[in-house]
Amino acid sequence: MIDPAALVFEKSGGLIPVVVQDAATLQVLILAWMDRAALDETVASNEATFFSRSRGGRWRKGETSGDRLHVVSITTDCDADALVLKVRPVGNACHLNRISCFGEEDAPGLGRLARLEATIDERAAADPSQSWTARLLAGGVKRVAQKVGEEGVETALAGAAGPDTELASEAADLVYHLLVLLRARNMVFQDVLDVLARRAETARQSGT
């Protein structure tokens, strides 16, 4: 978390702009405003609380709708006059009952992986007779690992001799089954990203 006393509220008449992102997908959910009181309440409660310019006062997301924003981190910009809140949303962020205030598109780009990971978590508790994901997980880690191997071979074959559409389809199957395997081992894709980040840092330091 940040030091509220170090922030500059005076540039915007006592308010500071806040970009709210989904901590998992990095999708931008809301652009809102805070005064010092709203920031203090956010830090104390770990729930996003804003200053509503239309209402002229405090506004904690979800007090009426139940769609809350649990704060994971708060980061300031280099001028200390804007914030980024990374949150775990419960429900939709937008008052129009959409995930984001910035259109109806779901998590874009690599954020789709985090959304798929969340879906796998939900399906894990489903009836195995109704859900392929639940059925895979019920079969145990070895069964899931076998599927990853099968999908890896199919992806390689598509890459060697198939059209682009086939390669993309097989690669999608491989990614899905890899995420299921990670779930079966109580891991998340962030564990993979952490390894890549450490390798990138090692390469940077060594100049390779």
N, C-alpha and C positions, 0 to 999 in steps of 0.2 A: 504494500500500500504506500501511498505518498503522504507527505506532510502538508496538510491543508493550509498551514500558515505560510508556506512558500509560494502559494498560487497567487496569480494576479487577477483579481476580479474587477478592478477599476476600469479596464478598457471597454467593457460592455455594460457599464452602469450597474455594477455589482453582481453581474451574472457571468457564467463561464460556459461555453459550448461543450457538449458531451456527445461523443460518438459511441454508440453502444453496439458491441459485436457479440455474436454467439462464440463462446470460448472454444467450442469444438470445431465448428465449420468456418469461423471467421466471417460469416455473413454479417453485413451491416444491418442492424435491426431498427434503430431509432437514431435520430439526431434530436437531442433535448438540451435543456439548460439547467444549471444548478446555481444556487447562491451558497454562501458559506453554511447556512443552517442545513440545507438539503445535503450538502457534501458530508457534514458532520453526522447526519442521521444515516446516510448511506454507509459510512465507515463503521458506525456503531452497530448497525443492524445486519450488515452484509446483504441488504436488499436495496435495489436501486430506487432512490428517492430524488425527485426533481423539483424545479420551480416552474410552475405553469404560468407562462406569460398571459395566456388568455383568461385564466382564473385569478391571476394575481397572487398566487400563494403556493404552498407546498403541495406536492402530488407524489404519493408513493405508488408505483406501478403495481396494479393488481388488487388494490383495496376494494374495488367494486367488482372487477371482472374475475379475480382469482388468478389471472395470468401474470405471475410474478417473475422478477428477474433477480436471481441470486448471483451476487457479485463474486467473481473469481479473482480479478485483479483490477487495479486502477493505475493508469499510466498517464503522466503529463507530457506535453510536447516540450520542445527545446526552449520556448519562451515562457513556459509555465502559465499559459493563458488558455489552454484547451486540454480536454481529457479524453482518454479512451477507456471505456469500461468493457472488460470481457466478462460475460455473464453466462450462467446456465439458465436458459428460459424455461419456465413452466407454462405451457400453453403458447398462445400467439402474442407477439409483441405489439402488433398494430391494432388500433381500436376498430379497424374494419375487418377484424377477425382473420388477418393474414399473418404469416410468419414474420414478415418485415414490412415496415412502412414504405420501403422503396420498391414497390411492385409485388407481383404475385409469384415471381420466380423463386424456386427453392434454392438452397445453398448451391452456388455456382462452383465450377472448377473442382479443385481438390476437396472442397467442402462437401462434395457429394459422397466422398469416402466416409466422412464422419457421420453423415446422415444415414448411410447404409449400415454403419457400425451400430448406430442407435436402433435401427430397425431389427438387426440381428439380435440385439439384446432383448427387444420386445418379443420377438418370435421364439426365443429360447424357452419362454414359459408357456408357449402354446401347446395344444394337443398335437402330438407327433403324427397322428392320422390326418391332421388338417394342414400341417406346415412342414415343408421340406427341410427348413432350417432346424426345427425342433427334432425332426426325425434323424437328421445328421448328427446333431449333438447327442441325442439319446444313444446313438450307436457307438459313442466313445471316441477318444482322441485318435486312435489308430485308423478308424474308419474315415474320419475327416481328413487325416493326413494322406490316406490312400486316394481320396478324391482330389486333393491338391496335386498329387503326383499324376493322376490321370489327366487332369485339366492342363497341367504343365506340358505333358506330351502333346496333347491336342493343340495347344497354343504354338508349340514349336513347329509342328507339322503345318499348321496354317501359315506361320511365318515363312516357312521354307517354300511352300508351293501354292498356298491359297490366295484368293483375292483379298483386298484390304478389308472388305466388310466381314469376311470370315475371321481374319486375324483379330479385328476389333471385338467381335462377338466372343471368340474363344478367350481373349485376354480379359474380357469382362467376367466371364465364368471363373477364370483363374483368380482374379482379385476377390470376387465374392467368397470363393471357397477358402482363400487364404485368410480373410477376415473371420470366417467361421472357425478356422483352425486356431487363430489367436484367441478367439473367445473361449474355445474349448480348453485352452491352456491358461485361462484367466489373465490374458494379456490384451493389450489394445494396440492399434496401429501407431499410436504415439511412441510406443517402445521401439518400433522400427525407425521412426523418424529421429528419435534420440540417438540411435546408433549412427545414422547418416550424418547428423549434426556433429557428433564427436569425430567422425572420420573427416568431415570437411574442415573442422578446426585443426586437426592433426596435419592435414594436407596444406592448410594455409600457413601453419607455423614452420613446416619443413620446406615450403616453397615448391611442392610437387603438384 
